[in-house]
Amino acid sequence: MSEAQVFEKPQQGEIFSSLAQHDHEMVVFCQDQATGLRSIIAVHNTTLGPAMGGLRMWPYADEAAALRDALRLSRAMTLKSALAGINVGGGKAVIMGHARTDKSEALLRRFGRFVHNLNGKYYTAEDVGMSEADMELIRLETPFVTGVSPLMGGSGDPSPVTAYGTYLGMKAALKVATGSDSLSGKQVMVQGVGHVGAHLVRHLVQENARVFVYDLYPDVLAAVASETGAQVVSPEEVFTTPVDVFAPCALGGVLNPDTIPLLSCDVVAGAANNQLLDETRDGEALAARGILYAPDFMVNAGGIINVSLELSGYHHDRAMRLTERIYDTTLQVLTTARDEGITPHVAAVRQAEARIRAVGHNRLFT
């Protein structure tokens, strides 16, 4: 793995070169005509343990876009788990389709059979378009599922823990940027208030931050605004509103040449995966504007920390204690980046890859 590269959109005949770009171990293409399932499971790295990562359902434009997302997300999971200090590797799965109209029990259970065929190489979990109830349907076909209900021996929805870790990472980033980690009186823009974003808004409001929110789904947006008192903004105001912190909590690629010049904030810290469209170019662009970026795979690791504990015996208090380490990790990475004159993304990748190299010779999982 290299420190900072952009994933090019895979073209026909370039599948293996796409896998080789960041040394992915395996990609499985799954289809079932009876249920309409079209899915991709990407296993990036299993040096530290079995690949773990959520299942995302999204109406991708084409197969190439779905593959690119699976490759980017699975690599991010490897970095995330390594930086969090847990013994699992990185994987991800995507289903092509709209979660509100195309999802069915039969489709999810068929996906579960494909996961089962990997015999523990990959554990799936909840991500965009999925719910705890969906994980329970997949669990009917395979034990290699995390995030199911505690009544079924799982840890439940990981979203609250993901949000808590993101909140702590945001506070640590503010401390590095301003000298204080207090969010009281600070203005925060939360882009995307689904499962994780809504929980993050609650933490921010509880600390007396002034919160602005936007989401693609009006019903979700209205519910969160009504509950928390957050101020709804228009799509045009998401990037241009002056705030202390911009928190991307929707899909990836949101930090790019079109959006970065519009930002008026001190810190970017949010729960969305793969926020930088181009890891090198866009990370440097943020630094050039004096905006401190808290790498997404560093601050949003609470979810994978939470579900990874299901492999050894889940306990909520332990999950929360491990998630609280995100604060110190964020301080360390951002301070290293500042002292060494590198971007926070590069600093975080270096630290994650150093752990993989140091621990990898033990071969904890084969």
Secondary structure as UniProt FT lines:
FT   TURN            12..13
FT   HELIX           15..21
FT   TURN            22..23
FT   STRAND          26..32
FT   TURN            33..36
FT   STRAND          37..45
FT   STRAND          51..58
FT   HELIX           63..84
FT   STRAND          89..96
FT   TURN            99..102
FT   HELIX           105..117
FT   TURN            118..120
FT   STRAND          122..126
FT   TURN            128..129
FT   HELIX           132..139
FT   TURN            140..141
FT   HELIX           150..152
FT   HELIX           159..178
FT   TURN            184..185
FT   STRAND          187..191
FT   HELIX           195..206
FT   TURN            207..208
FT   STRAND          210..214
FT   HELIX           218..228
FT   STRAND          231..232
FT   HELIX           235..237
FT   TURN            238..240
FT   STRAND          245..248
FT   TURN            257..259
FT   HELIX           260..262
FT   STRAND          267..268
FT   HELIX           279..288
FT   TURN            289..290
FT   STRAND          292..293
FT   HELIX           296..299
FT   TURN            300..301
FT   HELIX           302..308
FT   HELIX           309..311
FT   HELIX           316..323
FT   HELIX           325..340
FT   HELIX           344..360
FT   TURN            361..362
//
